[in-house]
Amino acid sequence: MSAQVAIVCDQCGDLGTVGSSPERARAILSGWSRWHGQDLCPLCRFIAQNRARMAATG
């Protein structure tokens, strides 16, 4: 029996995928990203990017 890791969105808790290592699991995910050390699903990534843009524009 081998160990499995789950990639879960750090904002909303959405389960992205399960794999044999974090690198392999992240390679499978489409639209997900690492943002300041967090795994973010596509929706949470979009929200975080928009918040950052709004903060930068004042």
MIZA-969422 format. One record per residue (C-alpha): residue number from 1; residue in three letters; x, y, z. Coordinates in Angstrom, 3 decimals, decimal comma. Each point is the difference from the previous one (the first is absolute). Layout:
N
    n  res        c1        c2        c3
  NUM  ALA         X         Y         Z
...
This chain:
58
    n  res        c1        c2        c3
    1  MET     0,000     0,000     0,000
    2  SER     1,424     3,391    -0,983
    3  ALA    -0,623     3,384     1,543
    4  GLN    -2,217     2,492    -1,791
    5  VAL    -0,140     3,786     0,288
    6  ALA    -3,015     2,197    -0,659
    7  ILE     0,192     3,470    -1,483
    8  VAL    -2,717     2,120     1,604
    9  CYS    -0,727     3,687    -0,586
   10  ASP     1,290     1,929     3,006
   11  GLN    -2,830     2,543    -0,315
   12  CYS    -3,204    -1,966    -0,645
   13  GLY     1,021    -3,585     0,773
   14  ASP    -0,789    -1,358    -3,468
   15  LEU     1,691    -3,352    -0,612
   16  GLY     2,094     0,313    -3,128
   17  THR     1,521    -3,437    -0,390
   18  VAL     1,899    -2,801     1,708
   19  GLY     3,419    -1,220    -1,060
   20  SER     3,097    -1,836     1,098
   21  SER     1,910     3,254     0,628
   22  PRO    -0,903     3,692     0,192
   23  GLU     1,886     0,718    -3,224
   24  ARG    -1,794    -2,726    -1,947
   25  ALA    -3,396     0,991     1,377
   26  ARG     0,546     3,686    -0,878
   27  ALA     1,109    -0,960    -3,515
   28  ILE    -3,428    -1,575    -0,590
   29  LEU    -1,971     3,075     1,092
   30  SER    -1,159     2,432    -2,647
   31  GLY    -0,502     3,633     0,949
   32  TRP     1,314    -0,399     3,532
   33  SER     2,963     2,028     1,211
   34  ARG     2,271     0,658     2,921
   35  TRP    -0,630     3,506     1,348
   36  HIS     2,216     1,142     2,892
   37  GLY     0,563    -3,594     1,087
   38  GLN    -3,642    -1,046    -0,270
   39  ASP    -1,687    -2,339    -2,444
   40  LEU    -2,926     1,817    -1,611
   41  CYS    -2,778    -1,354    -2,187
   42  PRO    -0,813     2,024    -3,138
   43  LEU    -2,804     1,983     1,666
   44  CYS     1,988     0,896     3,117
   45  ARG     3,033     0,878    -2,157
   46  PHE    -2,188     2,379    -2,037
   47  ILE    -1,326     1,643     3,184
   48  ALA     3,492     0,341     1,493
   49  GLN     1,373     1,574    -3,188
   50  ASN    -2,870     2,482    -0,157
   51  ARG     0,481     0,947     3,657
   52  ALA     3,697     0,577    -0,629
   53  ARG    -0,790     2,201    -3,032
   54  MET    -2,529     2,018     1,963
   55  ALA     2,437     0,492     2,862
   56  ALA     2,699     1,151    -2,433
   57  THR    -2,261     2,564    -1,668
   58  GLY    -1,034     1,493     3,266
